[in-house]
Amino acid sequence: MSEPVPRWSLVTSAGPYALLAFLTVITVPIKHRIGESPVPDLIVCGLLAAWMLVMVTLRPAWRDNAPRMAVFVAGVVLCSLFLVISSPWFGFLSPVGYLYALRLLHWPWQLLGVAGVAVAAGTAQASGVDKSTAFGVLVYLAVLAANVLPMCGYAAFARRAEQKEQEREQALAAAREANRLLAASLAENAALHEQLLTQARDAGVREERQRMAREIHDTLAQGLTGIISQLRAADTADPVASRKHVAAADKLARESLTEARRSVHALRPEPLRAARLGEALAGVAHRWSALHEIPVRVTTTGAVRPIRPEAEAALLRIAQEALANVAQHARARRVGLTLSYLEEEAALDIRDDGDGFDPARIEDPRPDRGGFGLIAMRQRMTELSGTLQVESEPGAGTGISARVPLELAEVCA
């Protein structure tokens, strides 16, 4: 990956030319004073100025071209070596070489460029050393090392600082991207949360509608059916029997009103408010038997265990619905109701010896065919992870079995 084109300030762009021009101007009188020709130095200075102008100043896009810049810095080092060997004061041109090496070369070529400029600077500093002797050579090499080692160390330190800055910028960019993704995720989660709340509200509305439909069916519908039956019977009966049917209808109306109020407030069924499930079932069966003059036998088997209120209410409602269906459709002579506390479940079985029906009607609960009561029974059991089985056939009576797992029905001690 290439580095971006370096930005150059006015000082950085014009400074090398100003310094080179100053050294060129002072070279002429100095050379005349010592009796040497300044022409070679002037030619190299002109070549160096043209080299900088063509390679860097006029073509800023080349600054990002690593091979071209390597050639450029090498040319600057060679010109500097010639000048410092000829005129030591050109050692003051070393900052220009360091500038180009550090700004234009990529790592690790920076080390070579800096070392080349440091050699030129050390050669200028050791111009007065006699290099014809071994001691002079050692002094010259020591001067070179005193220039090369610190400047290469500085280049390495600058490279490390540049890497840290790049890592910091990358970390900041990653943090900004993470913040952007987090904001997007939070927005998505908020939308999902709102969607889930909407779905939960819709599910709650549907569940409440189903509950109210079952409650209305189990209370008002059954009560109104019983009232209609009693009033019809009163129309065709003698005065004494008529008063009896009217009184029964009045009692049913009051009970239905009480149940309707309880349904609105989502309270427990009235028979369960002061009695256990077995006693409540016996009470419901007794009142139903007295009303419809059909004997009902209620039996409880197994060790009686506490049952959760919703499970008790579901089983009681199923018993009420089954008895209502018997009164309305079965023309039965006997009804049996059994509450069983089994090892892993509580079971309620209702049997009658009436006309029976086709169980397929359960799957086709159209308004003109009835069947909603059986659908409501199944819904109640499904909500409690229970099961409902219906066995019937025309002329052979009906058996309904509702079962609730004890781990859902039983209250933890």
C-alpha positions as CSV (number, residue, x, y, z in Angstrom):
1,M,0.0,0.0,0.0
2,S,1.5,3.3,-1.1
3,E,1.8,6.2,1.3
4,P,0.0,9.5,0.5
5,V,1.9,12.2,-1.3
6,P,3.7,14.3,1.3
7,R,2.5,17.9,1.9
8,W,5.2,20.5,1.6
9,S,5.1,23.9,3.3
10,L,6.7,27.0,1.8
11,V,9.8,26.7,4.0
12,T,10.1,23.0,3.0
13,S,9.8,23.8,-0.7
14,A,11.9,26.9,-0.9
15,G,14.4,26.3,2.0
16,P,16.7,23.9,0.1
17,Y,17.1,26.3,-2.8
18,A,17.8,29.3,-0.4
19,L,20.4,27.3,1.5
20,L,22.0,26.0,-1.7
21,A,22.0,29.5,-3.2
22,F,23.7,31.0,0.0
23,L,26.4,28.3,0.0
24,T,27.0,28.8,-3.7
25,V,27.4,32.6,-3.3
26,I,30.0,32.3,-0.5
27,T,31.9,29.6,-2.4
28,V,33.1,32.0,-5.1
29,P,35.1,34.5,-2.8
30,I,36.3,31.6,-0.6
31,K,37.7,29.7,-3.6
32,H,39.3,32.8,-5.0
33,R,40.9,33.5,-1.6
34,I,42.5,30.1,-1.4
35,G,43.5,30.1,-5.1
36,E,41.1,27.5,-6.4
37,S,38.5,27.6,-9.2
38,P,34.9,27.7,-8.1
39,V,33.7,26.4,-11.5
40,P,33.4,22.7,-10.5
41,D,31.5,23.6,-7.4
42,L,29.2,26.0,-9.3
43,I,28.5,23.3,-11.9
44,V,27.5,20.7,-9.3
45,C,25.4,23.3,-7.4
46,G,23.6,24.0,-10.7
47,L,23.1,20.3,-11.4
48,L,21.8,19.8,-7.8
49,A,19.3,22.7,-8.1
50,A,18.1,21.4,-11.5
51,W,17.8,17.9,-10.0
52,M,15.6,19.1,-7.1
53,L,13.5,21.2,-9.4
54,V,12.8,18.5,-12.0
55,M,12.4,15.5,-9.6
56,V,10.5,17.1,-6.7
57,T,9.4,20.7,-7.1
58,L,7.8,20.6,-10.6
59,R,6.5,17.0,-10.3
60,P,4.9,16.6,-6.8
61,A,3.1,13.4,-7.9
62,W,6.5,11.7,-8.2
63,R,7.0,12.2,-4.4
64,D,4.9,9.0,-3.9
65,N,6.9,7.0,-6.4
66,A,9.4,5.0,-4.3
67,P,11.8,4.0,-7.0
68,R,12.1,7.6,-8.4
69,M,12.6,9.0,-5.0
70,A,15.3,6.5,-4.2
71,V,17.1,7.6,-7.3
72,F,16.6,11.3,-6.4
73,V,18.0,10.9,-2.9
74,A,20.9,9.0,-4.2
75,G,21.6,11.9,-6.6
76,V,21.4,14.4,-3.7
77,V,23.8,12.3,-1.6
78,L,26.4,12.0,-4.5
79,C,26.2,15.8,-5.2
80,S,26.6,16.5,-1.5
81,L,29.7,14.1,-1.2
82,F,31.3,15.9,-4.1
83,L,30.7,19.3,-2.7
84,V,31.8,18.5,0.9
85,I,35.0,16.9,-0.5
86,S,35.7,20.0,-2.6
87,S,34.4,22.6,-0.2
88,P,33.7,21.4,3.4
89,W,31.4,24.3,4.2
90,F,28.8,22.5,2.0
91,G,28.3,20.3,5.1
92,F,25.7,22.9,6.1
93,L,23.6,21.5,3.2
94,S,23.1,18.2,5.3
95,P,19.6,19.3,6.6
96,V,18.4,19.3,3.0
97,G,19.6,15.7,2.5
98,Y,18.0,14.6,5.8
99,L,14.7,16.3,4.9
100,Y,14.5,14.5,1.6
101,A,15.6,11.1,3.0
102,L,13.1,11.2,5.8
103,R,10.2,12.7,3.8
104,L,10.5,10.9,0.5
105,L,11.9,7.4,1.2
106,H,9.9,4.5,2.4
107,W,11.0,2.3,5.3
108,P,13.6,0.6,5.4
109,W,15.2,2.7,2.5
110,Q,15.1,5.7,4.8
111,L,18.0,4.2,6.8
112,L,20.2,4.0,3.6
113,G,19.3,7.6,2.6
114,V,19.9,9.0,6.1
115,A,23.2,7.1,6.4
116,G,24.4,8.4,3.0
117,V,23.6,12.0,4.1
118,A,25.3,11.4,7.5
119,V,28.5,10.2,5.6
120,A,28.5,13.4,3.6
121,A,28.0,15.4,6.8
122,G,30.8,13.5,8.6
123,T,33.2,13.9,5.7
124,A,32.7,17.7,5.9
125,Q,33.3,17.7,9.6
126,A,36.5,15.6,9.2
127,S,37.9,17.6,6.4
128,G,40.8,18.8,8.4
129,V,41.8,15.3,9.5
130,D,44.9,13.8,7.9
131,K,43.6,10.6,6.4
132,S,47.0,9.4,5.2
133,T,47.7,7.9,8.6
134,A,46.0,5.1,10.4
135,F,45.1,7.3,13.3
136,G,43.6,9.9,10.9
137,V,41.5,7.1,9.3
138,L,40.3,6.0,12.7
139,V,39.3,9.6,13.6
140,Y,37.5,9.9,10.2
141,L,35.6,6.7,10.8
142,A,34.7,7.8,14.4
143,V,33.4,11.1,13.0
144,L,31.3,9.1,10.5
145,A,29.9,6.8,13.2
146,A,29.1,9.9,15.3
147,N,26.9,11.1,12.5
148,V,25.5,7.9,11.1
149,L,24.5,6.1,14.3
150,P,22.5,8.9,15.9
151,M,20.8,9.9,12.7
152,C,19.8,6.3,11.9
153,G,18.6,5.9,15.4
154,Y,16.5,9.0,15.0
155,A,15.1,7.6,11.7
156,A,14.1,4.4,13.5
157,F,12.5,6.4,16.3
158,A,10.6,8.5,13.9
159,R,9.4,5.4,12.0
160,R,8.2,3.9,15.3
161,A,6.3,7.1,16.2
162,E,4.8,7.1,12.7
163,Q,3.6,3.5,13.1
164,K,2.1,4.4,16.5
165,E,0.3,7.3,14.9
166,Q,-1.0,5.1,12.1
167,E,-2.2,2.5,14.7
168,R,-3.9,5.2,16.6
169,E,-5.7,6.5,13.5
170,Q,-6.7,2.9,12.6
171,A,-8.0,2.4,16.1
172,L,-10.0,5.6,15.9
173,A,-11.3,4.6,12.5
174,A,-12.2,1.1,13.9
175,A,-13.9,2.7,16.9
176,R,-15.9,5.0,14.7
177,E,-17.0,2.1,12.6
178,A,-17.8,0.1,15.7
179,N,-19.9,3.0,17.0
180,R,-21.7,3.2,13.6
181,L,-22.4,-0.5,13.7
182,L,-23.5,-0.2,17.3
183,A,-25.9,2.6,16.5
184,A,-27.3,0.6,13.6
185,S,-27.6,-2.4,15.8
186,L,-29.4,-0.4,18.5
187,A,-31.7,1.0,15.9
188,E,-32.4,-2.5,14.6
189,N,-32.9,-3.8,18.1
190,A,-35.3,-0.9,18.9
191,A,-37.3,-1.7,15.8
192,L,-37.3,-5.4,16.6
193,H,-38.3,-4.6,20.2
194,E,-41.2,-2.5,18.9
195,Q,-42.2,-5.3,16.6
196,L,-42.1,-7.9,19.4
197,L,-44.1,-5.6,21.6
198,T,-46.7,-5.2,18.8
199,Q,-46.8,-9.0,18.4
200,A,-47.1,-9.5,22.1
201,R,-50.0,-7.0,22.3
202,D,-51.7,-8.7,19.4
203,A,-51.2,-12.1,20.9
204,G,-52.6,-10.8,24.2
205,V,-55.6,-9.3,22.5
206,R,-56.2,-12.6,20.7
207,E,-55.8,-14.6,23.9
208,E,-58.1,-12.3,25.8
209,R,-60.7,-12.5,23.0
210,Q,-60.5,-16.3,23.2
211,R,-60.8,-16.3,26.9
212,M,-63.8,-14.0,26.8
213,A,-65.4,-16.1,24.1
214,R,-65.0,-19.2,26.3
215,E,-66.2,-17.4,29.4
216,I,-69.3,-16.0,27.5
217,H,-70.0,-19.4,26.2
218,D,-69.6,-21.1,29.5
219,T,-71.7,-18.6,31.4
220,L,-74.1,-16.5,29.4
221,A,-74.7,-18.9,26.6
222,Q,-75.3,-21.9,28.9
223,G,-77.4,-19.8,31.3
224,L,-79.5,-18.4,28.5
225,T,-80.0,-21.9,27.0
226,G,-81.2,-23.2,30.4
227,I,-83.5,-20.2,30.9
228,I,-85.0,-20.7,27.5
229,S,-85.5,-24.4,28.2
230,Q,-87.2,-23.7,31.5
231,L,-89.5,-21.0,30.0
232,R,-90.5,-23.2,27.2
233,A,-91.3,-25.9,29.7
234,A,-93.4,-23.4,31.7
235,D,-95.5,-22.6,28.7
236,T,-96.7,-26.2,28.4
237,A,-96.9,-27.1,32.1
238,D,-99.7,-26.8,34.6
239,P,-99.6,-23.8,37.0
240,V,-97.7,-25.6,39.7
241,A,-95.0,-27.0,37.4
242,S,-94.9,-23.7,35.5
243,R,-94.0,-21.8,38.7
244,K,-91.3,-24.4,39.3
245,H,-89.8,-23.8,35.8
246,V,-90.1,-20.1,36.2
247,A,-88.3,-20.2,39.6
248,A,-85.6,-22.4,37.9
249,A,-85.2,-19.9,35.1
250,D,-85.0,-17.1,37.7
251,K,-82.2,-18.9,39.5
252,L,-80.3,-19.6,36.3
253,A,-80.6,-15.9,35.4
254,R,-79.1,-14.9,38.7
255,E,-76.3,-17.4,38.5
256,S,-75.5,-16.4,34.9
257,L,-75.4,-12.7,36.0
258,T,-73.0,-13.6,38.8
259,E,-70.8,-15.6,36.4
260,A,-70.8,-12.8,33.8
261,R,-69.6,-10.3,36.4
262,R,-66.9,-12.7,37.5
263,S,-65.8,-13.2,33.9
264,V,-65.4,-9.5,33.5
265,H,-63.1,-9.3,36.5
266,A,-61.3,-12.6,35.5
267,L,-62.0,-14.2,38.9
268,R,-62.2,-17.9,39.7
269,P,-65.4,-19.7,38.9
270,E,-68.0,-19.2,41.7
271,P,-68.1,-22.9,42.6
272,L,-64.3,-22.9,43.2
273,R,-64.2,-19.8,45.5
274,A,-65.0,-21.8,48.6
275,A,-64.4,-25.4,47.7
276,R,-61.9,-27.8,46.2
277,L,-62.3,-29.1,42.6
278,G,-64.0,-32.4,43.6
279,E,-66.5,-30.6,45.9
280,A,-67.1,-27.9,43.2
281,L,-67.7,-30.6,40.6
282,A,-70.2,-32.4,42.9
283,G,-72.0,-29.1,43.5
284,V,-72.3,-28.3,39.8
285,A,-73.5,-31.8,39.0
286,H,-76.1,-31.7,41.8
287,R,-77.5,-28.4,40.6
288,W,-77.5,-29.6,37.0
289,S,-79.2,-32.9,38.0
290,A,-81.9,-31.2,40.0
291,L,-82.5,-28.8,37.1
292,H,-82.7,-31.4,34.3
293,E,-83.9,-34.4,36.4
294,I,-81.0,-36.6,35.1
295,P,-79.0,-38.5,37.7
296,V,-75.3,-37.7,37.8
297,R,-72.8,-39.8,39.6
298,V,-69.6,-38.0,40.7
299,T,-66.6,-40.0,41.7
300,T,-63.1,-39.0,42.9
301,T,-60.2,-41.4,42.8
302,G,-56.6,-41.3,43.9
303,A,-54.9,-39.2,46.5
304,V,-56.3,-35.6,46.4
305,R,-53.7,-33.1,45.6
306,P,-53.7,-29.3,45.3
307,I,-54.2,-28.0,41.8
308,R,-53.3,-24.7,40.3
309,P,-56.3,-22.3,40.0
310,E,-56.1,-22.1,36.2
311,A,-56.1,-25.9,35.9
312,E,-59.1,-26.2,38.4
313,A,-61.0,-23.6,36.5
314,A,-60.3,-25.3,33.1
315,L,-61.5,-28.7,34.4
316,L,-64.6,-27.2,36.0
317,R,-65.5,-25.3,32.8
318,I,-65.1,-28.5,30.8
319,A,-67.4,-30.3,33.2
320,Q,-70.0,-27.5,32.9
321,E,-69.8,-27.5,29.1
322,A,-70.0,-31.2,28.9
323,L,-73.1,-31.3,31.1
324,A,-74.7,-28.4,29.1
325,N,-74.1,-30.4,25.9
326,V,-75.7,-33.5,27.5
327,A,-78.8,-31.4,28.5
328,Q,-79.1,-29.8,25.1
329,H,-78.3,-32.6,22.7
330,A,-77.8,-36.0,24.3
331,R,-81.2,-37.0,25.7
332,A,-79.3,-39.1,28.2
333,R,-80.7,-41.1,31.1
334,R,-77.5,-41.3,33.2
335,V,-74.3,-39.3,33.4
336,G,-71.0,-40.2,35.1
337,L,-68.3,-37.7,36.2
338,T,-65.0,-39.0,37.5
339,L,-62.1,-36.9,38.8
340,S,-58.9,-38.9,39.0
341,Y,-55.6,-38.0,40.6
342,L,-53.1,-40.2,38.7
343,E,-49.3,-40.5,39.1
344,E,-48.4,-37.9,36.6
345,E,-51.7,-36.1,35.7
346,A,-55.1,-35.0,36.9
347,A,-57.9,-36.4,34.7
348,L,-61.6,-35.5,34.4
349,D,-63.9,-38.0,32.5
350,I,-67.5,-37.3,31.7
351,R,-69.7,-40.1,30.2
352,D,-73.3,-40.2,29.2
353,D,-75.6,-42.8,27.6
354,G,-77.3,-40.4,25.2
355,D,-77.7,-40.1,21.5
356,G,-74.0,-39.5,20.7
357,F,-72.7,-37.6,17.6
358,D,-70.1,-37.6,14.9
359,P,-66.8,-36.3,16.4
360,A,-65.9,-34.9,12.9
361,R,-68.2,-32.0,13.8
362,I,-65.4,-30.8,16.2
363,E,-63.3,-30.1,13.1
364,D,-66.2,-28.2,11.4
365,P,-67.4,-25.7,14.1
366,R,-69.7,-23.7,11.8
367,P,-72.3,-21.5,13.5
368,D,-75.1,-23.5,12.1
369,R,-73.6,-26.8,13.4
370,G,-72.5,-25.8,16.9
371,G,-69.3,-27.4,18.3
372,F,-67.7,-24.2,19.7
373,G,-67.9,-25.7,23.2
374,L,-65.8,-28.7,22.2
375,I,-63.3,-26.3,20.5
376,A,-63.1,-24.2,23.7
377,M,-62.5,-27.3,25.8
378,R,-59.6,-28.3,23.5
379,Q,-58.2,-24.7,23.7
380,R,-58.3,-24.8,27.5
381,M,-56.3,-28.0,27.6
382,T,-53.8,-26.8,25.0
383,E,-53.0,-23.7,27.0
384,L,-52.2,-26.0,30.0
385,S,-50.2,-28.5,27.9
386,G,-53.0,-30.9,28.5
387,T,-55.0,-33.2,26.2
388,L,-58.7,-33.6,25.4
389,Q,-60.1,-36.8,23.9
390,V,-63.7,-37.1,22.7
391,E,-65.2,-40.6,21.9
392,S,-68.7,-40.8,20.5
393,E,-70.8,-42.3,17.8
394,P,-74.5,-41.9,17.0
395,G,-76.6,-43.9,19.4
396,A,-73.7,-45.0,21.7
397,G,-73.3,-42.1,24.0
398,T,-70.3,-39.8,24.5
399,G,-67.1,-39.9,26.6
400,I,-64.9,-36.8,27.2
401,S,-61.5,-37.1,28.9
402,A,-59.5,-34.0,29.9
403,R,-56.0,-34.5,31.3
404,V,-53.6,-32.0,32.8
405,P,-49.9,-32.9,33.6
406,L,-49.3,-32.7,37.3
407,E,-46.2,-30.7,36.8
408,L,-48.4,-28.0,35.5
409,A,-51.4,-28.7,37.7
410,E,-49.7,-29.4,41.1
411,V,-48.7,-26.6,43.4
412,C,-45.2,-26.8,44.6
413,A,-45.0,-27.3,48.3
